Amino acid sequence: MHEKIVILDFGSQYTQLIARRVRETGVYSEIYPCTVPTADVAALNPKGVILSGGPCSVYDDEAPKLDPDLLELRRDDGSPVPVLGICYGLQAMAHLLGGHVQRAERREFGRARIQVEGDGAASDLFADVPDGSTVWMSHGDHLTELPDGYEVIARTDNAPVAAVHDTEAPHYGVQFHPEVVHTDFGRQILENFAYDICGCSGDWSPASFVEEQVADIRERVGDKHVILGLSGGVDSSVAAALLHKALGDQLHCIFVNNGVLRKGEWDQVQDTFRGHFQMDLHTQDATDRFLERLEGVVDPEEKRVIIGNTFIEVFEEQTDEIAEELGHRPEFLAQGTLYPDLIESVSFKGPSETIKTHHNVGGLPEELDFKLIEPFRELFKDEVREIGRLLDVPEPIVGRHPFPGPGLAIRILGPVTRERLALLREADAIFIEELRSNDLYDEVWQAFAVLLPVQSVGVMGDERTYENVCALRAVTSVDGMTADWAHLPHDFLGHVSNRIVNEVRGINRTVYDVSSKPPATIEWE
């Protein structure tokens, strides 16, 4: 059993970032809904509790409430369990204890500089955090009157109450978000909470995660068989390596050509997994079926559902073939689903708001006839990459940029046709080729081309053209939950644009996306 910090999810899109930052310090963390009974939290014997942010106001009728008993939790030795409230978590705690929370005159969103006040408890939470360092604000309400027994331990120019603590108990609250990368010393603050305030020693690592998952998979699966859908991306590839380590020949991988793969991907994936991994790989080219069902579809959510349902349909056919070989049907379906897929798709462990449906999540039909294995459902991309390296997955796969399950279908805005797919494949391949040849590929977290549903006038060879517009998108990020647009050199972008316009007949204009997440998402659909 690991030391554990429990995170109660009040609906923040960033809740898993808190867990990830805590795990980075070597302390295991788990997320539970804010509605979990306090007795269940106590039974987990946590070293500390963190209350996440959330989209509600504490005065909303449906706003999640904090159980007063949570602030009375005791350890086995009788000492109080430390609590840290973040944004809404702070407000819920203050509101419960008689403090006043009000709607701010203007919503505060973005960077601010923090000033730490006092010593003692303040120095515990803000140890090694310099005055004037940047924190990330994202809130519409703010604390205007402290509960009895609380005092301010940090402020910013716009937030006179940026952090507080209880003078009688190890209870803290911050109005900003230490979990996001935009807070310069956010990890330090969470490490201070985990080690200096909660007294953790640190006994969790990706290596221990691998061994525990291998043991858990073996125990859960027993002598049964598992099928897994391979795309050649990081998530499914590392999941396959983990499952193969745990189960060996009990794992059967299926690779489906859904017609919306990148250039050369159909052959590349087969060569990689039949060669390096020597896994049992079943393939089916279902391009015609997918494209026929996508014909005329414009709505991205409908595209996702069509691709998800058709994907499972083809899976069933391949599974029937595997069942004939085995003499029985595999019981388990493994997926490389990551937490960002879940938190942006469904209310997973709290009342978070849905942003979009992901292929591995909302696209699955309700009558799915498999037991699901999703070993990475609470991990982020960079954590999966680290696990992949531990499992000796080749670096060209481990370092590959994320690629969505619906593939190029959601990078074509508007109807998906063979002609438009051909244009996008070529443009995207040029962009990625140039990033690699200029040693920029590993400098960005994700890069791709998007085919826009507009045409523009151009002049080529003294002739008027009226052709498609291609958008280029490249972002820097740690985990995909937040991202900045990549400041690629202008000369490089000009060169890529020149190649696309000259080599891809049907595109006469390229544009570069300079939107960050938030407010935009990384993908366009």
Summary of the structure (lengths in Angstrom):
residues: 525
radius of gyration: 24.9
end to end distance: 41.3
largest distance: 83.8
contacts: 1813
relative contact order: 0.10
helix: 35%
strand: 24%
